Amino acid sequence: MSTAPPPPRSDTVPYAPSVPAASAVRPAVTPPGTPTRAALDWRIRFGVLSLIWGFSFLLIKVGTDGYAPFQVTLGRLAFGTAVVAAVLVVKRERLPRGARTWLHLTVAALLLNALPFSLFAYAELTIPSTLAGICNATSPLWGMALSLVALSEDRPTRRRVAGLGLGFFGVLTVLGAWQGFSGLDLGGTLMALLASLSYPIGWIYVRRTLAGSGHSNLSLSGAQLLVATAELAIVTPLFTSLPTHFPVVPLLAVVALGALGTGLAFLLQYALVAEVGPTTAQMVTYFIPVIATAAGVVVLGESLSWSTPVGAVIVLAGAALTQSGPRPRSRPLREGARPCTKAPGSASATSVVATPEVCPSRQS
């Protein structure tokens, strides 16, 4: 769905602001570690999020039937930004300040939004939405491979390396490598894979430049979406002309793609991570290609060979292995010491955000 799945397994992920940023999710009067009750059970919201992101590839395909890929991307970013901006206003949160922060956000917006969203839109001009959804599922594999090189604290394990190999074997199965990739548009497929690769590159960049910036996750992500919209607003007129007519169905698809697949989906994931933690929330990644494939076949009538679902299962199994690892050992607490608690965070289609583990420095 042209989303950004959760980052490669790590104890710290991008947008790890200081402890006070927790107030963006919980009222300041709520003691740390106290869960909040939502109007809807988190499982229902998890299912809604899976459906929204899973159907995003279908919406991209429908949108590009009436508008140029850059126009589809600009529309989704504009409507997604509007939704998040409305929440920022309601919560009375301000956008980040400082030229250095905005410079880093400009790069992050390119890598996590403008570039991958545009690549997926162009890719779906020549490949089915089912294949685009499966290519999106390779993002955790790219992330794991890159983190081993770029992040010194991420150590390879046999299980994760096996998952990496298994995942890319699944990609070859989906693409039908034994048939010489016959009947496959290599250009569109490569663009979809490059879009998936762009996400972990962006995660690593944000982790190195914006983690611990002191701004709230919602504020940083809203600013990132705003910058991405501005980037597309500059690029789109250079490569496209204004539409002479506005087909209704593709226009509605773009509106839904932005308002739901980018704006609302981010807010849902933001709340899910705060409530159930990033490990459970990131499981939505493994439902996206399943829903994208079903939507493409049932709604759009796209053909499906045996290698596509089989390869997709292998890709997801490999991705799951790369995200797995030994459980952290719990150390005994000294008498009178408080246990560490996880501050809330978020992962989303627009960015991946989380706050670090918070350990009180004083004893009770």
KETI-156107 format. One line per 2 residues: their letters; for each residue z, y, x of C-alpha. Coordinates in nm, 3 decimals, decimal comma. Each point is the difference from the previous one (the first is absolute). Layout:
a> Z/Y/X  ...
END
This chain:
ms> 0,000/0,000/0,000  -0,045/0,241/0,268
ta> 0,368/0,028/0,032  0,213/0,003/0,300
pp> 0,202/-0,321/-0,003  0,344/0,001/0,161
pp> -0,004/0,022/0,380  0,042/-0,287/0,246
rs> 0,347/-0,144/-0,001  0,239/0,226/0,186
dt> 0,349/0,140/-0,033  -0,135/0,354/-0,012
vp> -0,312/0,122/-0,179  -0,169/0,339/-0,021
ya> 0,161/0,299/-0,158  0,354/-0,089/0,095
ps> 0,175/0,328/-0,071  0,359/0,080/0,071
vp> 0,278/-0,126/-0,220  0,008/0,302/-0,240
aa> -0,350/-0,094/-0,120  0,164/-0,272/-0,209
sa> 0,077/0,270/-0,253  -0,369/0,006/-0,091
vr> 0,058/-0,329/-0,177  0,369/0,011/-0,096
pa> 0,214/0,292/-0,110  0,215/0,133/0,280
vt> 0,314/-0,099/-0,187  -0,093/-0,369/0,001
pp> 0,185/-0,188/0,276  -0,227/-0,174/0,255
gt> -0,093/-0,353/-0,100  0,059/0,057/-0,371
pt> -0,307/-0,130/-0,194  -0,153/0,209/-0,276
ra> -0,107/-0,135/-0,336  -0,356/0,065/-0,110
al> -0,130/0,011/-0,354  -0,223/-0,302/0,070
dw> 0,096/-0,312/0,189  -0,139/0,003/0,354
ri> -0,199/-0,320/-0,067  -0,193/0,175/-0,275
rf> -0,074/0,295/0,227  -0,098/-0,242/0,277
gv> -0,250/-0,164/-0,234  -0,139/0,337/-0,112
ls> -0,042/0,107/0,361  -0,183/-0,324/0,084
li> -0,238/0,051/-0,292  -0,066/0,364/0,089
wg> -0,079/-0,072/0,363  -0,189/-0,318/-0,082
fs> -0,229/0,182/-0,245  -0,064/0,287/0,242
fl> -0,295/-0,178/0,161  -0,158/-0,042/-0,342
li> 0,054/0,372/-0,066  -0,165/0,089/0,330
kv> -0,302/-0,212/-0,089  -0,030/0,162/-0,345
gt> 0,051/0,348/0,146  -0,279/-0,042/0,256
dg> -0,238/-0,098/-0,280  -0,003/0,365/-0,107
ya> 0,113/0,203/0,299  -0,044/0,007/0,377
pf> 0,269/-0,180/0,204  0,137/0,326/0,144
qv> 0,023/0,142/-0,352  0,191/-0,306/-0,118
tl> 0,242/0,032/0,292  0,047/0,374/-0,053
gr> 0,069/-0,058/-0,368  0,256/-0,273/0,058
la> 0,182/0,211/0,260  -0,001/0,310/-0,221
fg> 0,141/-0,182/-0,304  0,247/-0,195/0,213
ta> 0,121/0,320/0,166  0,046/0,163/-0,340
vv> 0,231/-0,281/-0,115  0,216/0,009/0,314
aa> 0,004/0,381/0,000  0,132/-0,002/-0,355
vl> 0,288/-0,224/0,109  0,072/0,226/0,297
vv> 0,027/0,295/-0,239  0,228/-0,189/-0,238
kr> 0,225/-0,110/0,286  -0,017/0,350/0,150
er> -0,100/-0,133/0,340  -0,186/0,212/0,251
lp> -0,290/-0,096/0,222  0,074/-0,042/0,371
rg> 0,000/0,302/0,228  -0,116/0,036/0,358
ar> -0,348/0,001/0,152  0,071/-0,311/0,206
tw> 0,096/-0,203/-0,307  -0,311/0,110/-0,189
lh> -0,218/-0,085/0,299  0,135/-0,355/0,005
lt> -0,042/-0,021/-0,378  -0,366/0,098/0,040
va> -0,060/-0,301/0,223  0,207/-0,226/-0,226
al> -0,193/0,115/-0,308  -0,327/-0,086/0,172
ll> 0,109/-0,346/0,113  0,197/-0,102/-0,310
na> -0,194/0,169/-0,280  -0,326/0,187/0,059
lp> -0,164/-0,251/0,235  0,096/-0,337/-0,157
fs> -0,051/0,124/-0,358  -0,348/0,125/0,091
lf> -0,089/-0,318/0,189  0,097/-0,218/-0,295
ay> -0,205/0,218/-0,235  -0,307/-0,026/0,223
ae> 0,058/-0,372/0,056  -0,005/-0,074/-0,372
lt> -0,349/0,141/-0,028  -0,124/-0,324/0,156
ip> 0,281/-0,257/-0,027  0,186/-0,128/-0,308
st> 0,345/0,131/-0,083  0,140/-0,351/0,049
la> -0,102/0,000/0,367  0,137/0,350/0,050
gi> 0,335/-0,108/-0,141  0,019/-0,296/0,233
cn> -0,097/0,214/0,301  0,288/0,231/-0,093
at> 0,237/-0,297/0,034  -0,080/-0,021/0,373
sp> 0,190/0,322/0,067  0,329/-0,178/0,086
lw> -0,195/-0,214/0,249  -0,147/0,304/0,173
gm> 0,343/0,159/-0,007  0,169/-0,294/0,166
al> -0,266/-0,015/0,273  0,023/0,373/0,069
sl> 0,380/0,009/-0,006  0,016/-0,260/0,275
va> -0,199/0,237/0,220  0,125/0,341/-0,110
ls> 0,362/-0,067/-0,095  0,205/-0,138/0,286
ed> 0,288/-0,103/-0,229  -0,221/-0,239/-0,198
rp> 0,009/-0,332/0,182  -0,246/-0,277/-0,086
tr> 0,135/-0,328/-0,130  -0,185/-0,327/-0,037
rr> 0,015/0,029/-0,377  -0,146/0,351/-0,005
va> -0,274/-0,082/0,250  -0,087/-0,309/-0,206
gl> -0,014/0,218/-0,309  -0,235/0,240/0,175
gl> -0,237/-0,280/0,096  0,020/-0,158/-0,344
gf> -0,069/0,332/-0,170  -0,315/0,073/0,194
fg> -0,117/-0,357/-0,057  0,036/0,080/-0,368
vl> -0,215/0,312/0,047  -0,275/-0,213/0,154
tv> 0,030/-0,239/-0,294  -0,037/0,281/-0,252
lg> -0,306/0,131/0,183  -0,158/-0,346/0,027
aw> -0,035/0,010/0,380  -0,137/-0,357/0,016
qg> -0,299/0,118/-0,204  -0,076/0,285/0,237
fs> 0,135/0,257/-0,250  -0,312/-0,052/-0,212
gl> -0,014/0,205/-0,319  0,274/0,229/0,129
dl> -0,043/0,372/0,059  0,150/0,037/0,345
gg> 0,004/0,380/-0,014  0,210/0,015/-0,316
tl> 0,228/-0,279/0,117  0,061/0,169/0,336
ma> 0,084/0,326/-0,177  0,257/-0,180/-0,218
ll> 0,154/-0,166/0,306  0,007/0,331/0,187
as> 0,177/0,156/-0,297  0,265/-0,271/0,021
ls> 0,030/0,057/0,376  0,047/0,374/-0,052
yp> 0,328/-0,053/-0,187  0,204/-0,160/0,282
ig> -0,141/0,250/0,250  0,132/0,273/-0,227
wi> 0,336/-0,174/-0,039  0,046/-0,020/0,376
yv> -0,099/0,365/0,044  0,243/0,116/-0,268
rr> 0,276/-0,217/0,139  -0,039/0,162/0,340
tl> -0,034/0,359/-0,120  0,174/0,054/-0,336
ag> 0,281/-0,256/-0,010  0,333/0,178/-0,014
sg> -0,156/0,336/-0,079  0,282/0,090/-0,239
hs> -0,230/0,049/-0,301  0,025/-0,214/-0,311
nl> -0,243/-0,285/-0,050  -0,133/0,153/-0,321
sl> -0,056/0,337/0,166  -0,188/-0,148/0,296
sg> -0,215/-0,225/-0,217  -0,083/0,283/-0,240
aq> -0,105/0,217/0,293  -0,206/-0,283/0,144
ll> -0,189/-0,041/-0,329  -0,057/0,373/-0,021
va> -0,148/0,009/0,350  -0,220/-0,302/-0,072
ta> -0,134/0,176/-0,310  -0,080/0,308/0,207
el> -0,181/-0,214/0,259  -0,220/-0,158/-0,266
ai> -0,058/0,338/-0,164  -0,150/0,118/0,329
vt> -0,205/-0,312/0,073  -0,135/-0,081/-0,347
pl> -0,226/0,308/-0,045  -0,156/-0,069/0,341
ft> -0,126/-0,344/-0,103  -0,040/0,024/-0,377
sl> -0,119/0,246/-0,262  0,161/0,084/-0,331
pt> -0,077/-0,261/-0,267  -0,261/0,108/-0,254
hf> 0,182/-0,198/-0,268  0,344/-0,156/-0,035
pv> -0,003/-0,361/-0,125  0,313/-0,053/-0,206
vp> 0,095/-0,356/0,098  -0,027/0,055/0,379
ll> 0,189/0,329/-0,042  0,282/-0,174/-0,185
av> 0,006/-0,264/0,274  0,047/0,270/0,266
va> 0,277/0,167/-0,202  0,181/-0,334/-0,041
lg> -0,055/-0,084/0,366  0,168/0,323/0,106
al> 0,270/0,051/-0,262  0,101/-0,367/-0,020
gt> -0,123/-0,173/0,318  0,106/0,280/0,235
gl> 0,256/0,223/-0,177  0,196/-0,221/-0,238
af> -0,025/-0,306/0,228  0,164/0,193/0,282
ll> 0,288/0,106/-0,222  0,047/-0,356/-0,128
qy> 0,007/-0,143/0,350  0,229/0,280/0,117
al> 0,256/-0,097/-0,265  -0,044/-0,375/0,055
va> 0,079/0,019/0,370  0,305/0,212/-0,076
ev> 0,122/-0,255/-0,256  -0,088/-0,343/0,140
gp> -0,082/0,076/0,363  -0,326/-0,002/0,198
tt> -0,012/-0,378/0,051  -0,019/-0,076/-0,371
aq> -0,213/0,303/-0,085  -0,263/-0,081/0,261
mv> -0,069/-0,334/-0,170  -0,231/0,197/-0,230
ty> -0,251/-0,019/0,288  -0,062/-0,367/-0,072
fi> -0,079/0,053/-0,367  -0,263/0,270/0,057
pv> -0,294/-0,220/0,111  0,074/-0,253/-0,275
ia> -0,014/0,267/-0,270  -0,297/0,174/0,164
ta> -0,194/-0,325/0,004  0,084/-0,086/-0,360
ag> -0,093/0,352/-0,115  -0,330/-0,005/0,184
vv> -0,103/-0,337/-0,140  0,123/0,044/-0,358
vl> -0,073/0,369/-0,061  -0,297/0,070/0,227
ge> -0,150/-0,350/-0,005  -0,012/-0,026/0,379
sl> -0,097/-0,341/0,140  0,258/-0,204/0,185
sw> -0,068/-0,285/0,242  0,261/-0,257/0,095
st> 0,049/0,153/0,345  0,126/0,331/-0,141
pv> 0,320/-0,119/-0,173  0,065/-0,264/0,265
ga> -0,039/0,253/0,279  0,216/0,249/-0,189
vi> 0,285/-0,253/-0,023  -0,027/-0,062/0,376
vl> 0,001/0,375/0,070  0,312/0,051/-0,213
ag> 0,175/-0,295/0,163  -0,074/0,142/0,342
aa> 0,115/0,347/-0,104  0,323/-0,146/-0,136
lt> 0,067/-0,175/0,331  -0,056/0,319/0,198
qs> 0,261/0,173/-0,216  0,255/-0,278/0,034
gp> 0,266/-0,030/0,261  0,350/-0,127/0,067
rp> 0,274/0,147/-0,209  0,213/0,252/0,187
rs> 0,334/-0,137/0,110  0,297/0,164/-0,164
rp> 0,265/0,117/0,242  0,368/-0,012/-0,104
lr> 0,146/0,338/-0,088  0,304/0,135/0,164
eg> 0,300/0,045/-0,223  -0,039/0,319/-0,204
ar> -0,369/0,046/0,086  -0,263/0,065/-0,268
pc> -0,307/-0,223/-0,023  -0,341/0,153/0,064
tk> -0,207/0,082/-0,306  -0,372/0,050/-0,047
ap> -0,103/0,345/-0,107  -0,281/0,010/-0,254
gs> -0,360/0,042/0,101  -0,349/-0,059/-0,128
as> -0,337/-0,149/0,068  -0,309/0,101/-0,185
at> -0,370/0,030/-0,030  0,018/0,348/0,139
sv> 0,233/-0,061/0,287  0,269/-0,236/0,111
va> 0,345/0,151/0,012  0,351/-0,122/0,053
tp> 0,333/0,113/0,126  0,181/-0,179/0,282
ev> 0,315/-0,202/-0,019  0,298/0,226/-0,048
cp> 0,325/-0,097/0,172  0,298/0,230/-0,056
sr> 0,143/0,112/0,328  0,357/0,030/-0,126
qs> 0,231/-0,273/-0,120  0,175/0,007/-0,333
END
